[in-house]
Each structure stands twice: as C-alpha cells, then as structure tokens.
Amino acid sequence: MLFHTIDQVRRFFKILGGFTLLGLGAVMLFTPGPGWLVIFLGLTLLAAEFVWARRLMDRMRQQGTRWKDSVLRVRKSDPADSA
C-alpha cells in the first residue's frame, strides 16, 4: 500500500512540474528567457503521463527538424556565402 502511495505522489509532482514548466515557458515567450526550451522540457515530463503531451512534443520535434532543414537548404543555395 505504501508503494502505491509513493507512486501517486511521484506522479503528482511530475505532472505539477510539467505544467509549471509549460506555464513558465509560455511566460518566457514574451519575456527574456529560453521559452521554447522550457516548454519542451515541460512536455517531456508530461509525455510520460499524457498521450496529448507526447503528440505535441513529437509535432514540435518534427517542425524543428523541418525549420532546420529549410534554413540549411537556404544557406547552401545563398550566393552571398560563395563570394
């Protein structure tokens, strides 16, 4: 019975920490700070408990990869770099 209670407490604090990081990250989007990184860390905590957080985190990862690829593609084809 004690182990069941300890697991519930851990789960509660993991969820609380995840939502706290999401909130702080949202604030940091409008104030100085690493907002997207903190949001991603919050989603990482929440993804262990919630499917929606896992899907959102996967979507953010895909968008980040897509943006990185498009930036690298533009830099390769930029004629100013070859001068």
N, C-alpha and C positions, 0 to 999 in steps of 0.2 A: 504494500500500500504506500509506503514511504517513497519508493522509486517512482510510482505513478505520479505522486505529488511533485516530486523534483522535476520530472519531465514536463509537467504542466507549467511550472514556474519558469523553466528554461524557455519553453515555447512562448510564454507570455512576454518575457524580456526580449526575445529575438524579434517578435512582432512589434513590440513597443520601440525597440531600437531601429527597426526598418522604417516604420512610419515617421519616427523622429528625424532620421536621415533624409527621408523624402521631403519633409517639411523644410528642413534646413537648406537642402539643395534648391528647393523652389525659391526660397528667400534669396539665396546666393545668385540666382539667375539675374536678379535686379540689383544686387549689391556686390561689392568685391568678394570674390571667393570662387573656389572651384565647384560651381553649382552642378554641372553635368556629372562630374566625378562622384560627388556626394549622392546624387540621385541614383547613379548606377550602383553604388555601394549599398544604399538602402534597398534597392530592388534585389540585390544579391541576397541580402538577409531574408527578404520576404519571399523570394522564389523557392526557398526551402519549404515554405508552408502553403503558398498560394499559387495556383496554376496561372492566374492572370498576371502575376508579377513575373513569372518565368517567360510568358509570351511577350510581355512588354520589354523585358530585358533582351530577349532574342531579337526583337524588332529593332531596338536601339543598336544592337551589335551589327545587324545587317546594314542599317542606314549608315553607321560609322564606317563600315568597310566600303560601302558604295561611295561615300563622300571622299574617302581616302583615295580610292581608285580613280575617281574623276579628277581630283587635284593632281595626282601623279601623271595622269594622261595629259592634262593641260600643260604641266611643267615640261614634259617631254617634247610636246609639239610647239612650245613657245619659241619663236625665232630670236627673242631677246637673249635667251640663255646660250645660244650657239654663237653669239657675236663676240 
